[in-house]
């Protein structure tokens, strides 16, 4: 909602795919900026569009998926974009393996001007890997087979940040998934992004999703990952707290994470966040700016 400054680029990234069997819908939650004017401009190429209040992002996506008739389903936020040829590559991969329930790929992180900041680290993963990394699948690169969605059910409307993560866990219990080693999409990093506005709520919702996932009968190899999964999520929560200048709280969360899982895979990031928790939010922001600038210089040097 109210992402008009990015919306046209998003729409064009979908329509210019040149994919012959595209069914593209735009569901706007009643934006008050120029979003509706932009949507109308491309209305002739859309299968359906609306601009009206909804019950949240998950509710809107579920409505669109129910209306859709295609075999492969996806959603893209109004500030993200697809890379050229992404839809063809995904469709061909699904066609090669009828047992696939979900597919995802590599992802660039871009800034407000669409310049590439970095590549988000992602690789081939099993469900167990996703639980350990918590999470690892970039949402704009995620595509789902309709049959899988009909089996496991739609997005949970009570979730506002991690509905895609929760859906991957349900699909992963019943279906194969595949990593496509191609950059399929661009995820935009900007101050008004939902996850940037309230990062703590984002990670806390993810912890709740993981706790609910493990509160069921699971195969032994997955059930045994509970402590490692929660510890990794606690480290993410501590990192957010440290960035918010809440160092003492961060250190308590770190101690809880290491107590849950004293494995080196937890101790190493725990030590880094522990050090971060003493710097304070202003120092951390300065370090992050230096890191981003170094990444830009490195990118230019390679090109």
MARDO-626423 format. One record per residue: residue in three letters; z, y, x of N, C-alpha, C, O in turn. Coordinates in steps of 0.05 Angstrom, whole numbers, plus 5000, padded with zeros to 4 digits. Each point is the difference from the previous one (the first is absolute). Example, Ala and Ser with C-alpha at 12.3 -4.5 7.8 and 13.67 -1.06 7.14 Angstrom:
ALA515648865264500050244982500050245018501350005021/SER497350214972500150245016501450224985500450225010/
This chain:
UNK500049765017500050244983500050255018501450015020/UNK497050194972499850255015499349965029501350115018/UNK496749724987499049955027497050105002498449875013/UNK501050344973497350104998498750055027497649975003/UNK504050125017498850065026498949765014498450035019/UNK502449734973499149755012498349834981498549835009/UNK501750224965498949824980497049965003499049784998/UNK499550445007497149975001499149825023498249844998/UNK503250195025499449825023500649714993498449825008/UNK503750134977500749734992497849894982499049785004/UNK500350374975497949914981497449945015498749804995/UNK500550385022497449965014500149765019498049865004/UNK504450085007500249775018499649744985499249805011/UNK501450214963499549764983497149994991498749805003/UNK500450424985497250004989497949965021497949884994/UNK502550235030498049985021500049735014498649965020/UNK503049864971499949725011497349884995499149835016/UNK499650254963497449884993500349714991498149855000/UNK504350084991500449724990498949974972500750164983/UNK497649645012498549994975501749934975499350074978/UNK502949795026501649904977502750144999502049884995/UNK498050385010502450165000500850094972498350104985/UNK504249865009501150114975502450185008502249905005/UNK497250364995502050195012501250174978498650124984/UNK504149875014501450164980501950195015501149945021/UNK499250304967501950205011502150054978499350104978/UNK503249845028502150044981501950225011501649955018/UNK498250284971501650235009502450044981499749974976/UNK502650105035502450024984500450284989502350094998/UNK495550044994500350264988500350235020501750174997/UNK496749825025500250215021499550284988498450034981/UNK502950165031499650284992498550175020499650244996/UNK499449635025498450145020497049974992499449984977/UNK498850015043497249974994499049714998497649955001/UNK504349864998499249725000498249934977498049855004/UNK502650244972498349924977497250115003498149864993/UNK501650385017497350115004498549835020497649964997/UNK503749955024498749835020499249734987497849905005/UNK504049984979499449754987497650034982498249835000/UNK501750384984497850054982497350015015498049914990/UNK502150215033497650035017498749735006497649985003/UNK504149824999499049735007500149804977499749765003/UNK500950354973500349834977497849814994500449784990/UNK497150315015497649834994500049755016498749804993/UNK502750195030500049775018502649834997500349815014/UNK501450274967502549864996499849814976498850074980/UNK502549705022500049824977501950104979499749944976/UNK502450215032502050104981501750205015500549975024/UNK500550244962501950175012501850134979499150044977/UNK503450025030501850134982501750205016500349975024/UNK500850224962502050185012502250054979499750174983/UNK502449675019502150014981502649905012499849845019/UNK502550244972502549905011500149694997499149884980/UNK502249995039500449714999502949945007501650185003/UNK499049574999502749915005500449945030501949865008/UNK496450265008500349955029497549885011498249914986/UNK501650085041497649915013499449714994497749934994/UNK504349895006499549724994498949964972498349844996/UNK502850314985499049984973497150084998498449874986/UNK500950355028497250094999498149795013497949954989/UNK502949945033498449805014499649754983497849894998/UNK504450024990499849774982498150054977498549824992/UNK501650424997498150064978497149985009498349894987/UNK501250225037497349995011499149715005497849934994/UNK504049915017499349735006499549834975498349834999/UNK503350234980499549864974497350084989498749834987/UNK500550415017497450094989497749905016497749974990/UNK502749985036497949925018498949724993501549844988/UNK496150115019498749744994499349855026499149774998/UNK501350345025499249885025501849785009502349974990/UNK496849875029501549785012501950105022502049875005/UNK497350355009501650105021501150274992498650184991/UNK504049865012501450244991501350145024500949875019/UNK499250394979501450165020500750274988499050074979/UNK502750085035500550284992500250175026500949905020/UNK498350344977500250195023501250264990499250114980/UNK502749995035501350254992498150245005498149985015/UNK502550244971498150225000500050165026498550195003/UNK503149735017499950135026499049825022500050085024/UNK499349674969499049815020497049964996498950094980/UNK499849785039497149964998499249725010501449885016/UNK496350024974498949755010498050075022498850215000/UNK500949615019498050035022497449894989499949834983/UNK497950275029497349904991499849705002500949875019/UNK497950014960499349714999502549834995499849755001/UNK502550374994502449844996499849804976500849775003/UNK498150334975499949834976498149765004500649784991/UNK497250265022498249775005501349795018499849764994/UNK501650335027501249815018502249844986500349765005/UNK501250384978502249864985498849804981500949774998/UNK497050314987498849834980498849755013500349784990/UNK498550255033498849775014502249815010499649764999/UNK502650355010502249835009501249844977500649765003/UNK499850374974501049854977498049784991500849784993/UNK496750285008497949814992500049755018499449784991/UNK501250275035500049775019502349804995499849775007/UNK502450334981502349834996501150044972501650194995/UNK497749644986500950034972503049974996501150074979/UNK500349825042502949964998501650255008502550004997/UNK496250205013501550245008501150154976498650044981/UNK503950045021501250164979500250295007500150184983/UNK499949885044500550275009498650045027499949815016/UNK499150434989498850065026500850285008500450184983/UNK499949875043500750265010498750045027499049805012/UNK501050454998498750055026501450215016502350074994/UNK496350035026501150205018499950274986498650044980/UNK503050155030500350264986500550225020501649975018/UNK497050254978500550255016501950184985500050004975/UNK501750145039501650214989498650275006499450055024/UNK500150114956498650255004501850244991501949964986/UNK497350275023501650244993498750144976498249904988/UNK502850345007499050154976497150085002498750044980/UNK500349975045497250075004498249755005497750035007/UNK503549744988498649745003499449925029498449825005/UNK503050315013499849925029501749755004502349994989/UNK496849825026501549755005502350065019499650105022/UNK502849844969502450045017500549755016500750015024/UNK499049764964500649745013499049784983499350044977/UNK500849725034499549764983502749874994501649965018/UNK498849994957502549864992499949725010498049854996/UNK504150065017500049735012500149794978501949994984/UNK496149855015499949784980498349785012498150055015/UNK502549704978498649775010500249774980501250034979/UNK497549755028500149774983503049914997501550005019/UNK499249934956502849944995500249794978498449994982/UNK503749855021500849814979502150154983500950225006/UNK499849654972502250124983502550025017501550204997/UNK499149605019502450025017499850235019502150135005/UNK495649935006499750235018500550264985501450185010/UNK497649854966500450244984503050044994501050225001/UNK500449564994502950024996501450095025501950164999/UNK497249745024501350085025499450305007501850145009/UNK495849954985499250275008500850214979500650235006/UNK499449694969501150154977499250294998501550175009/UNK496349904979497649844995497950065021500450165018/UNK497349714980497950045020497350064989498250065015/UNK501449914959497450034988499650294990501450084982/UNK496650075029499550274990498849994972498049874996/UNK503350274986499249994972497050074995498749864984/UNK500250355029497250064993498049785008497750014991/UNK503149815026498249785009500449754984498849795006/UNK503050214974500749764986498249964976499650184983/UNK499249585015498349924977501049734989500849835015/UNK499250154958501249774987498049864982498450144986/UNK501649605014498349864981501350004972502449964997/UNK495950094983501150024973501549754992502250024988/UNK496849745019501349754992502949995011501849904987/UNK498650205038502650015012501950184984502349944995/UNK496650304998501750194986500749894972502350044991/UNK495949834996500649894974502149785002501549954981/UNK498649915042502049795004502850115005501949914988/UNK498350295030502650095009501050244984502450065000/UNK495850074985500850234984499350275013499450005024/UNK500750224961499150265010502150135018502149885006/UNK497450365002501950165016502550054983499950034976/UNK502449975037502550064987500250304995499950165018/UNK500549914956500150294993502650135007500350244998/UNK501749605010502650125007500050085030501950125009/UNK496049825005499850075028498150245003497950024986/UNK502750165032498450245004498950045028498350165005/UNK502849685014499150035028499049735012498250005017/UNK502949784974499549745013498849804981500349765004/UNK498350334975498949814981497849835013499749774993/UNK498850345026498049845014501349795018499049775001/UNK503250305013501449815016501149774984499849765007/UNK501450314970501149794983497849824989500449754997/UNK497350364996497849844990499049815022499349774994/UNK500550325030499049825022501949765003499149785006/UNK503550274991501949775002499549794979500149765005/UNK499550344970499549814978497449855004499849764996/UNK498150385012497449875005500249805023498949794999/UNK502550305022500349835024501349734995499649815015/UNK502150184965501349744993498149804988500549765001/UNK497350344987498249824985497149985011498649824993/UNK500650385023497250025008499750055030501850105013/UNK495849834996499250075028499450305000499150114981/UNK501350015043498950265004498750015027500449835017/UNK498150394988498450015024500050295011499950194985/UNK500249835041499850265014497150035009498949835014/UNK499950404979497350075008500350205023500950224996/UNK498349705029500550175023498150245002498750045021/UNK501250114958498250244998501650224988501749954982/UNK497850305027501450234987498750054973497750084998/UNK503849864981499050024973500750264986498550094982/UNK503650055027500950234985501550195018500849935023/UNK499650314967501650215014502350084982499750074977/UNK502749925035502450084986500850285009500450045024/UNK499950154958500550285008502950055003501749944983/UNK499050195040502750085006500250304996498850155015/UNK502749944965500350284995502750054986501149824988/UNK499950425013502850064990500449934971502249944992/UNK495750084991500349964972499749704992500249944976/UNK499249895043499749714993502649904989502250085009/UNK497649734972502349904987502149895019502450054997/UNK496749795022501949885018501250205020502149955011/UNK496450274994501150215017502150174986501950105013/UNK497849934961501950174985502749864998502050145002/UNK498149604994502649864998499949745015499949784987/UNK500150235039499749755016502449814997499849765002/UNK502650364993502449834998499849834974500749765001/UNK498550364977499749854976497949785003500349784989/UNK497650275026497949815005501249755013499649784991/UNK501850265031501149775015502249864984500249755002/UNK501450394983502149884985498849834977501149794993/UNK496750304995498749844980498949745012500249794988/UNK498850235037499049765013502249805006499649764998/UNK502850345009502249825004500749854974500549765000/UNK499550394978500549874974498049794993500749794990/UNK496750265016497949814995500549745017499749784989/UNK501050265036500549775017502449844991499949755000/UNK502250384992502449864990499349844975500949774998/UNK497550344984499349854976498149775007500249794987/UNK498150255032498149785008501649765010499449774993/UNK502650275023501649785011502049884980501249805006/UNK499150334972501849904979498649814981500250024976/UNK498249805036498649804985499749755018500550025024/UNK498749764964499549765016497450035016497950044988/UNK502349945038497850045018499749765019501949865004/UNK495750105007499749805021501950065023500650245005/UNK500349565008502150035021499250205022501650155009/UNK495849844999499150185021500250294992500350175018/UNK499449894956500250274991502950084994500850225007/UNK500649604981502850064993501650075026501850164999/UNK497549705023501450055025499550275013501350075019/UNK496950094969499350265011501650234987499550235007/UNK502249704975501450214985501450205018499650254997/UNK502149665021501550195017498250165018500450245003/UNK497549645008498250155017498550214985499650235009/UNK499549704967498550194983501850244993499250235002/UNK503249714988501850224992500850175024500250244998/UNK500349635025500750155024497850195009500550235007/UNK497049674992497750185006499850244982499450225008/UNK501149734966500050224981502350195004499750244996/UNK502649655012502350185006499450185024500850235001/UNK497749665019499250165023498250234991500250235009/UNK498049714972498250214989501750214986499550245002/UNK502549674983501750194986501650175020500250254996/UNK500749635025501550155021498250215013500850225007/UNK496649704998498150195012499650244982499950235010/UNK499949734964499650224982502550185000499850255001/UNK502649634998502550155001500250175025500850234999/UNK498449655024500150155025498150244999500850215009/UNK496849754980498150234997501150214982499350245003/UNK502349684978501250204981502550135011501350164987/UNK499449775038502450125013502649874992502150115004/UNK497749654984502449864990500749775019499949774993/UNK500650315033500449805021502249814996499749765005/UNK502650344986502449824996499349784980500749775004/UNK498050304974499249804980498049815012500249764995/UNK498050345021498049835012501349795018499249775000/UNK502850315015501349815018501549784985500249775009/UNK500950304968501349804984498049794989500549765000/UNK497150344992498049824990498949825023499549774996/UNK500350355028499149845023501949775006499249785005/UNK503450294994502049795006499949784979500349765007/UNK499250314969499749794979497549835005500149764996/UNK497750375013497649855005500449805023499249774997/UNK502050315024500549835023501949774993499849785010/UNK502150294974501949794991498649794983500549765003/UNK497650324981498449814983498349835018499749764995/UNK499050365025498049865016500250105029498750205006/UNK502849675011500250095028497749925018500250015024/UNK497649914964497649925014498950235016500250234991/UNK498549725033498850225015497950174985499750235005/UNK498949644975498050144985501350224983498750194991/UNK503949795004501550214986501550185019500250244996/UNK500949645025501650165019498450215014501050225005/UNK496549725002498350205014499550254984500650225009/UNK498349754966499750244984502650134992500250254997/UNK501949595001502650114993501050195022501150214994/UNK498549705031500850175022498550275001501150215005/UNK496349784989498450244999500950194979500250245004/UNK500449654972500950184978502850105005500750224992/UNK500949615021502850095007499850255018501450194995/UNK496949805025499650235017499050244985500950235003/UNK497249724979498950214983502150144983499950244995/UNK502149604996502050104982501850225012501350154986/UNK498749875041501750195013498550265006501350205007/UNK496149814990498450245007500250224979500050235007/UNK500149694967499950204979497250034990498049945014/UNK501750164962497450014987498050185014497649945001/UNK503350305009498250185013498849895025497650035006/UNK504049835010499049885025498049784994498049965013/UNK502749884966498249784992497350114991497949895007/UNK502250334977497450124991498450095023497549975001/UNK503850155020498550095023498849775015497750015009/UNK503849774994498949765013497649894985498149915012/UNK502150084961497849904984497550175003497849905001/UNK502650375001497750185004498649955027497649995002/UNK504149975018498949945027498449744999497949985012/UNK503349814975498649744998497450034985498049895009/UNK501950264969497550034985497950145017497649935000/UNK503250285015498150155017499049825022497650015007/UNK504149825005499149815020498049814989498049935013/UNK502549984963498149814987497350134996498049875003/UNK502050394989497550144996498450025027497649965001/UNK503950125020498850025026498949735009497849995011/UNK503749804985499149735008497549934985498249895012/UNK501750174962497749934984497550155010497949885003/UNK502550385003497750165011499049885026497649995006/UNK504449935011499249905026498449754999498449955018/UNK502149894962498549754997497350034988498249845005/UNK501450374978497550034985497850125018497850044990/
